[in-house]
Each structure stands twice: as structure tokens, then as C-alpha cells.
Amino acid sequence: MIYKLLFLAIISGQFFVNKTLAQTSMGQASTSEKTGTLYDQAYGNDKWQKMDIYMPNTRNDSTVVMIIVHGGAWVRGDKSEFNPYVAALQKLLPNYAFVNINYRLFRNGKNGFPAQEEDMKSAVLYLEKRLEELGLPKRIVLLGASAGGHLALLQAYKNSGTIKPAAVISLFAPTDMLDMYNNSSNPDVAPMLSELLGTTPAEDPGVYRRSSPVEYVTASSPPTLLLQGGRDRMVHEEQAKILQKKLDSLKVINELKIYPDEGHGWTGPALFDSFVRVASFLKRNAR
């Protein structure tokens, strides 16, 4: 059942906030000794610049820290939506610590990009400074869905902190903003990107390139797992293929799994398969 919960909140490619959990996530920071979870750890001064840290029952030199980033087209969403995701992954990766983050959202003309990218950098740097205190080794992997996958990829390829990520996992994330603007069959995509980035490619193509993860791939980029729906009208499967082509050209370890009958998110057996693939990929490559 738990594997079906995560993507039930996706409608037309967007994550919607569970209001009760969202209100809890914006309350006072607290520690649950029973679960070993640190809630609402502030990495900045904004109310959205918070993270939940889920500690494993056993920590040792092989423990890995996974940073998880929610989606929502950069304008909506909350870390609470990924709670079922964390619970599912804890079963498959019991030696992992999980860090579920919020970031500033683009709303009412405020917090335009790259505010979200900057928050991702700040969250990672904050976490890196706390690893020793938490008894966690300096081994980080990144995972994000949709807009969160875009931020995870940018962090992995462009903005790595003092610790290079051991791997990055993208679920149906934008990888080439210029291509996405110019070639999407969804009429909502171009206006959404031009609002977020504050311009169009005709006016400033450089902004679109600078916000595209594919532009920052190098031969030393971390192993990358791409999970994509074949019927995704928000982020077309070509976005994953563009990134894989770049990764292949530089001989970066990568895997692409396309679920041909799925859209922008999925449930049931396909979602279970995704979790299993994530765990398998990390066991083989996150060293």
C-alpha cells in the first residue's frame, strides 16, 4: 500500500500540498527520539527553508545520506508529500539517512529562479556542516521528482558542495530548459518557464542554458539514474534522452528507464519497480 501513496497527489503533472502535514512542517522544530527524526531543521531564515532529517537505526561507515527534493513546477509542493516516499525507501535502504527538504516557491512574482537553486545549495552546505555532529559519513546522494529532480541534477552537476555526490536520481525532471520551451506539446509549459525565468529564449537564451542541468555534465559527473514516463505531457521523455545522450558521450555511468504507459508520475507496480531500481542502482554505484 505504501508504494501507491506517493504519486496519488499528482494531478496534471503537479504535486498538491497535504495541508495538515504542511502546517505541521512549518511549525516549531522538534526532535523525535523514538523515530530518530529531526523535524523542521532551518537552513535559512525563510519559513520554507527547512528540512526533516530521518536517521537510520544503525549508522556506520557505509551509511549514505539521501537528500530528497519534492516537485510542483517550482510554484507549489511541500516536503510532507514525500513522507510515504521516505517510508518506502527506508525499507529498501535501511542503512540510509534521508533528508527531505523544502525550498522557496515562485509565487506572486516573488522568488523567481534561481531562488530554488540557491536554496538547494544552501541546504546541502548546511547539511554538510552537520554530518559529523549527526554521526553520519560524508557520503551524499540526491533524488528529486519533476522540478525537484531539476534541482537535484543542477546540484549534482553544477553546484556540488564540499562533498561530491555519489549519485543522483531524477524522476521525470526537466534537463534542457531551452528544448523544453521550444518543443513541448503542452501549451502550459512555455508560459510557465517564461514566468519562472523572467524572460523568453528569444530575449535571453543564456538564462535557459544556465538553468539546464545538461549544460553542466562533465566526465566526472556522478552516476545518474533517470526514471521517466512515456506519456508524460509535462516533461516529455525526450528530456531524459537528451541528458542520457550527454552522459553517454562523456562516459558517465547512467541508466534510463522509461515506463511507456505512464505519465508525469505513476503508482502501483511501476512505482514499486522504481523504488527497487533506485535501491539497486545505489547499491551498485553510490560508493
Secondary structure, DSSP 4 states (H G I P E B T S, - for coil): -HHHHGGGGEETTEE---HHHHHHHTS--EEETTTTEEEEEESSSSTT-EEEEE--SS--TT-EEEEEE--STTTS--GGGGHHHHHHHHHH-TTEEEEEE-----BTTBS-TTHHHHHHHHHHHHHHHHHHHHT--S-EEEEEETHHHHHHHHHHHT---SS--SEEEEES----HHHHHHH-S-TTHHHHHHHHHTS-TTT-HHHHHHT-GGGG--TTPPPEEEEEETT-SSS-HHHHHHHHHHHHHTT--EEEEEETT--SS--HHHHHHHHHHHHHHHHHH--
